[in-house]
Amino acid sequence: MEEPEDLCPLCQGARFVRVTSDPQDPRFGNPVPCECARYEPPEERSARLLRYSRLGGMQRLTFDTLVKSGRTNDPRLQVQYAEAVAIAERFASHPEGWLILTGPHGAGKTHIAAAIANRVIERGEPALFLAVADFLDHLRSGYGDNAEVGYDALLERVRSAPLLVLDDLDAYAQTEWAREKFFQVVSYRFNAALPTVFTAVKSPNEIDDRLGSRLADPTMSQVVELAHGDAAPRYLHIGAMTRERLAAYTFADFIPDGIGLKGEPRRSLESAYREALRWAREPQGWLVMMGGNGCGKTHLAAAIANERLDAGDRVAFANVADLLDELRAAYAPDAPRRYDQLFKALVEAPVLVLDDLGAQKSSPWAEEKLYQLLNHRHLAGAFTVVTTNKRIGDLEPRIASRLADKDVSVLREITAPDYRTLKP
């Protein structure tokens, strides 16, 4: 989160201040425009509010671009979705209390939440939109000496925002530290009765008692449940690994001792095979397999994907170079899959395989997208398999840090040569 230059000493760039800090005062929690915003030109105010909002590419997610009956042919679900949109529009016209949007992935929660923020900004009022995982990551970075925004300033900015939208509430509970810090924000906003929108897969009664009791408080919150009629695909592939091709890669077809291998190359291949088989049967954290072309790492990754599909999981399998090409193409207006939909599908996949990391043409944009994807899944502890022909130290430092995290990842290096060159 970048700080604007020449901050106002009264509002620190927010352009609003609190009427009173006395919680007993009925005006407690109410924001009013700061003196520095009184003579601000409309176009400057609009641009500033959008910067403050952190909406980024979600500026296009408005009520006008929303399909108000949802993306289903089920009349019952169409009515349910239309009612949810109507509730959200009423909230956006007069934000008061809390609005909780719950439902499965792909139900449209994030679009509705972003539409609320955009509507408020159109009216010339401030709104802050944050993914919960991103917020917690920024908060951690605030402890650093070189942090763009210090921990205290960032925490105050979020907990005191006139309207706060927190997307993907399910990502908050990965560590005790995250739970505690997030609860501090929620508790502050609850006590101050500050307008807040949450999106979550789980309903409030499925969340831990402290947080759930506030989210479900009928005097503060309105809970809106969403559903969609189209089940998410069991298998998503980006690149050449179609479901048909994937079926050919199994543990039964893998030769763990290689073709006439001896010594360290054989031991490394056998170790990777055993670890991949163990992970496939009982996934835990991340599995990172390193090695040259043709050493067997993609076969093992695909075998894991087959095993998890057979166990009933949804799996996404992406070749990294193809993934970056598709993410770039997804920005086009006529793209079959929009960027946010594709990125969200990968972030939320129960099992994600990223094949051939490091073989792609590197650019700042590519590195940033890969970092964002891996960071989301690292914070969530989501089951992830990565193959790479690079040593960890040769990868982008932020990405390398996540892959090498011993609390999350198991690393296996395969020193076996290209099996294609060993065939008779």
C-alpha positions in Angstrom: 0.0 0.0 0.0 1.6 3.2 -1.1 1.4 6.4 0.8 0.6 9.5 -1.3 3.1 12.4 -1.1 2.6 15.5 1.1 0.2 13.9 3.5 -2.3 16.1 5.3 -1.3 16.2 9.0 -5.0 15.9 10.0 -6.2 13.0 8.0 -2.9 11.4 6.7 -4.2 11.4 3.2 -7.5 9.8 3.8 -9.4 13.1 3.3 -11.8 12.3 6.1 -11.6 12.5 9.9 -13.6 11.2 12.9 -16.0 13.5 14.6 -15.1 12.1 18.1 -13.0 9.5 19.7 -15.4 9.1 22.6 -17.2 5.7 22.2 -20.1 7.0 24.3 -20.8 9.8 21.9 -23.6 8.9 19.4 -21.5 10.4 16.6 -18.6 7.9 17.4 -17.4 6.3 14.2 -18.9 8.8 11.8 -16.5 10.2 9.3 -16.6 13.8 8.0 -14.6 15.4 5.2 -11.2 16.8 6.3 -10.4 20.5 5.7 -8.0 19.5 2.9 -10.8 17.9 0.9 -13.2 20.9 1.1 -12.0 22.6 -2.1 -10.8 19.5 -4.0 -11.8 19.4 -7.7 -14.3 16.6 -8.5 -12.0 14.9 -11.0 -9.1 14.9 -8.4 -11.5 13.5 -5.8 -12.6 10.7 -8.0 -9.1 9.7 -8.9 -8.0 9.9 -5.3 -11.0 7.7 -4.1 -10.1 5.1 -6.7 -6.5 5.0 -5.5 -7.6 4.8 -1.9 -10.1 2.0 -2.7 -7.5 -0.6 -3.8 -10.0 -1.8 -6.3 -7.5 -1.9 -9.2 -8.9 -4.0 -12.1 -12.2 -4.5 -10.1 -13.3 -1.0 -11.0 -15.2 -2.6 -13.9 -17.2 -4.9 -11.5 -20.2 -2.6 -11.1 -24.0 -3.1 -10.8 -24.2 -2.2 -14.5 -21.9 -5.0 -15.5 -23.6 -7.5 -13.2 -26.0 -10.1 -14.6 -28.7 -9.4 -12.1 -30.4 -12.8 -12.4 -27.1 -14.6 -12.1 -25.5 -16.9 -14.6 -27.8 -19.9 -14.2 -30.9 -21.2 -16.0 -32.5 -22.3 -12.7 -35.5 -20.0 -12.1 -35.3 -20.4 -8.3 -31.6 -19.4 -8.2 -32.3 -16.5 -10.6 -34.8 -15.1 -8.1 -32.4 -15.7 -5.2 -29.6 -13.9 -6.9 -31.8 -11.0 -8.0 -32.9 -10.5 -4.4 -29.2 -10.5 -3.2 -28.4 -7.9 -5.8 -31.3 -5.7 -4.7 -30.2 -6.0 -1.1 -26.6 -5.0 -2.1 -27.9 -2.0 -4.1 -29.9 -0.8 -1.1 -26.8 -1.2 1.1 -24.7 0.7 -1.4 -27.1 3.6 -1.5 -27.0 3.9 2.3 -24.2 1.9 3.9 -25.2 1.0 7.5 -24.3 -2.0 9.6 -22.7 -5.1 8.1 -23.6 -7.1 5.0 -22.3 -10.7 4.8 -22.3 -12.4 1.4 -21.9 -16.1 1.7 -21.9 -18.9 -0.9 -19.7 -21.3 -2.9 -16.9 -20.2 -5.2 -18.2 -18.8 -8.4 -21.5 -17.6 -6.9 -20.8 -13.9 -7.6 -20.0 -12.7 -4.1 -16.9 -10.7 -5.1 -18.6 -9.0 -8.0 -21.4 -7.8 -5.8 -19.0 -6.6 -3.1 -16.9 -4.7 -5.6 -20.1 -3.2 -7.1 -21.0 -1.8 -3.7 -17.6 -0.2 -3.3 -17.7 1.2 -6.9 -21.2 2.7 -6.3 -20.1 4.4 -3.1 -17.1 5.9 -4.9 -19.3 7.1 -7.8 -21.2 9.1 -5.2 -17.9 10.7 -4.1 -17.5 8.8 -0.8 -14.6 6.7 0.3 -14.6 2.9 0.2 -11.7 0.5 0.8 -11.7 -3.0 -0.8 -9.2 -5.6 0.4 -8.8 -9.4 0.0 -8.3 -10.7 3.5 -5.1 -12.6 2.6 -3.6 -9.5 1.0 -4.4 -7.4 4.0 -2.7 -9.8 6.4 0.3 -9.9 4.1 0.5 -6.1 4.0 0.1 -6.0 7.7 3.1 -8.4 8.2 5.2 -6.4 5.9 4.4 -3.3 8.0 6.8 -4.5 10.6 9.8 -4.1 8.3 12.1 -1.1 8.5 11.6 -0.4 4.8 7.8 -0.8 4.8 6.0 1.8 2.6 3.2 2.0 5.2 4.0 1.2 8.8 2.1 -1.4 10.8 0.2 1.0 13.0 -0.7 3.3 10.2 -2.0 0.5 8.0 -4.0 -1.1 10.9 -5.6 2.3 11.6 -6.4 2.9 8.0 -8.2 -0.4 7.6 -10.1 -0.5 10.9 -11.3 3.1 10.5 -12.2 3.1 6.8 -15.7 4.7 6.3 -16.7 1.7 4.3 -14.6 -1.5 4.3 -15.1 -4.5 2.0 -13.2 -7.6 3.1 -13.2 -10.3 0.4 -12.6 -14.0 1.0 -13.0 -14.1 4.8 -12.1 -17.8 4.8 -8.5 -16.8 4.3 -8.2 -15.1 7.7 -7.6 -18.1 10.0 -4.3 -19.6 8.8 -2.3 -18.7 11.9 -3.0 -17.6 15.5 -1.4 -14.2 14.7 -3.7 -13.8 11.6 -6.7 -14.7 13.6 -5.9 -12.3 16.4 -5.0 -9.3 14.2 -8.1 -9.8 12.0 -10.3 -10.1 15.1 -8.9 -6.8 16.3 -10.1 -5.1 13.1 -13.5 -6.7 13.2 -14.0 -6.0 16.9 -13.1 -2.3 16.4 -15.5 -2.0 13.5 -18.2 -3.8 15.4 -17.9 -1.6 18.5 -17.9 1.5 16.3 -20.8 0.2 14.1 -18.8 1.0 10.9 -20.3 -0.1 7.6 -18.6 -3.3 6.5 -19.1 -5.9 3.7 -17.7 -9.4 4.0 -17.6 -12.2 1.5 -17.1 -15.8 2.6 -17.8 -19.4 1.6 -18.7 -20.4 5.1 -21.7 -19.1 6.9 -21.2 -17.2 10.1 -22.1 -20.1 12.3 -19.3 -22.2 10.7 -16.7 -19.7 11.7 -15.0 -19.6 15.2 -17.2 -18.4 18.0 -15.5 -14.9 18.6 -15.8 -13.8 15.0 -19.0 -15.7 14.2 -20.9 -14.1 17.0 -20.2 -10.7 15.6 -20.9 -11.6 12.0 -24.2 -13.2 13.0 -25.4 -10.5 15.4 -28.9 -9.6 14.1 -28.6 -6.0 15.4 -25.6 -5.4 13.2 -25.5 -7.9 10.3 -27.6 -9.0 7.4 -26.5 -12.3 6.0 -27.2 -13.0 2.3 -26.7 -16.5 1.0 -25.9 -17.1 -2.7 -25.7 -20.2 -4.8 -25.0 -21.1 -8.4 -26.4 -23.9 -10.5 -23.3 -24.7 -12.4 -20.8 -26.9 -10.5 -17.2 -25.9 -10.9 -15.3 -28.3 -13.3 -13.5 -31.2 -11.7 -10.4 -30.6 -13.8 -9.0 -27.3 -15.1 -6.0 -27.4 -17.4 -3.9 -24.6 -18.9 -1.5 -25.9 -21.5 -1.4 -29.3 -23.2 -2.2 -31.5 -20.2 -5.8 -32.3 -21.1 -7.8 -34.8 -19.0 -7.1 -37.4 -21.7 -3.4 -36.9 -21.7 -3.3 -36.7 -17.9 -4.8 -40.2 -17.7 -1.7 -41.7 -19.2 0.5 -40.6 -16.3 0.1 -42.8 -13.3 2.2 -44.1 -10.5 1.8 -47.6 -11.9 3.4 -46.6 -15.1 6.3 -44.8 -13.4 9.7 -46.6 -13.2 11.0 -45.4 -9.8 14.5 -46.8 -10.3 14.9 -45.3 -13.7 16.3 -47.2 -16.7 19.5 -48.7 -15.5 20.2 -45.9 -13.1 22.7 -46.3 -10.2 24.0 -44.3 -7.3 22.7 -40.8 -6.5 20.5 -40.3 -9.6 18.6 -43.5 -8.8 18.3 -42.6 -5.1 17.0 -39.2 -6.0 14.4 -40.6 -8.4 13.2 -43.2 -5.9 13.0 -40.6 -3.1 10.9 -38.3 -5.3 8.6 -41.2 -6.3 8.0 -42.1 -2.6 7.3 -38.5 -1.6 5.0 -37.9 -4.5 3.0 -41.1 -3.8 2.8 -40.2 -0.1 1.7 -36.7 -0.9 -0.9 -37.9 -3.4 -2.5 -40.1 -0.9 -2.3 -37.7 2.0 -1.8 -34.1 0.8 -0.1 -31.7 3.1 1.2 -28.3 2.3 3.4 -28.0 -0.9 5.5 -30.5 -2.8 8.3 -28.9 -4.9 10.2 -31.2 -7.4 13.3 -29.9 -9.0 15.3 -31.4 -11.9 16.3 -31.2 -15.5 14.2 -31.9 -18.5 12.9 -35.5 -18.8 13.8 -36.5 -15.2 10.3 -37.6 -14.4 9.0 -34.6 -12.4 6.0 -33.8 -14.7 5.0 -37.5 -14.7 5.0 -37.6 -10.9 3.0 -34.3 -10.8 0.4 -35.6 -13.3 0.2 -38.9 -11.3 -0.6 -36.9 -8.2 -3.3 -35.0 -10.1 -4.9 -38.3 -11.2 -4.8 -39.7 -7.7 -6.5 -36.6 -6.2 -9.1 -36.6 -9.0 -9.9 -40.2 -8.1 -10.2 -39.1 -4.5 -12.9 -36.6 -5.5 -10.9 -33.4 -5.4 -11.0 -30.6 -7.9 -7.6 -30.2 -9.6 -6.1 -27.4 -11.7 -3.0 -28.3 -13.8 -1.1 -25.4 -15.4 2.1 -25.2 -17.4 3.5 -21.9 -16.2 4.5 -20.5 -19.6 1.0 -21.3 -21.0 -0.6 -19.9 -17.9 1.1 -16.5 -18.3 0.1 -16.4 -21.9 -3.5 -17.1 -21.0 -3.5 -14.5 -18.2 -2.2 -11.9 -20.7 -4.9 -12.9 -23.2 -7.6 -12.8 -20.6 -7.4 -9.0 -20.5 -8.9 -8.8 -24.0 -12.6 -7.9 -24.1 -13.5 -11.0 -26.1 -11.5 -13.4 -24.0 -13.4 -16.7 -23.3 -12.2 -16.5 -19.6 -11.8 -13.2 -17.9 -8.5 -12.5 -16.0 -10.2 -12.3 -12.6 -12.2 -15.5 -13.2 -9.1 -17.5 -14.3 -6.8 -16.1 -11.5 -9.5 -16.8 -8.9 -10.0 -20.4 -10.2 -6.3 -21.0 -9.7 -6.1 -19.3 -6.3 -9.1 -21.3 -5.0 -8.4 -24.7 -6.6 -8.3 -27.4 -3.9 -5.2 -28.9 -5.6 -3.0 -26.9 -8.0 -0.2 -28.2 -10.0 2.2 -25.6 -11.5 4.4 -27.4 -14.0 7.8 -26.2 -15.3 8.2 -23.0 -13.2 11.2 -21.1 -14.4 11.1 -22.2 -18.0 8.9 -19.2 -18.9 10.2 -15.9 -20.4 10.6 -13.8 -17.3 9.4 -10.2 -17.0 8.4 -8.0 -14.1 4.7 -8.6 -15.0 5.1 -12.3 -15.1 7.1 -12.5 -11.9 4.5 -10.4 -10.1 1.6 -12.6 -11.3 3.3 -15.7 -10.3 4.2 -14.2 -6.9 0.6 -13.1 -6.3 -0.7 -16.6 -7.1 1.9 -18.4 -5.0 1.5 -15.9 -2.2 -2.2 -16.4 -2.0 -1.8 -20.2 -1.8 1.1 -19.9 0.6 -1.0 -17.8 3.0 -3.9 -20.2 2.7 -1.8 -23.3 3.1 -3.5 -24.6 -0.1 -2.4 -28.0 -1.5 0.1 -27.1 -4.3 2.6 -29.1 -6.4 5.4 -27.2 -8.2 7.9 -28.6 -10.7 10.9 -26.6 -11.8 14.1 -27.0 -13.8 15.7 -24.3 -11.6 17.5 -24.4 -8.3 15.4 -22.6 -5.7 18.1 -19.9 -5.4 17.9 -19.1 -9.1 14.2 -18.2 -8.9 12.7 -14.7 -8.1 13.5 -14.2 -4.4 9.9 -13.7 -3.2 8.8 -16.8 -5.0 11.9 -18.8 -3.8 11.1 -17.8 -0.2 7.7 -19.3 -0.4 8.8 -22.5 -2.1 11.6 -23.0 0.4 9.5 -22.4 3.5 10.1 -25.6 5.6 6.8 -25.1 7.4 4.9 -25.5 4.2 7.0 -27.2 1.5 8.8 -30.5 1.0 11.6 -30.2 -1.6 12.9 -33.1 -3.7 15.6 -32.7 -6.3 15.9 -35.3 -9.0 19.3 -35.7 -10.5 18.3 -38.5 -12.9 19.1 -37.7 -16.6 16.6 -37.3 -19.4 14.9 -40.7 -19.6 14.3 -40.1 -23.3 18.1 -40.4 -24.0 18.3 -43.7 -22.1 15.7 -45.6 -24.0 17.1 -48.5 -26.1 
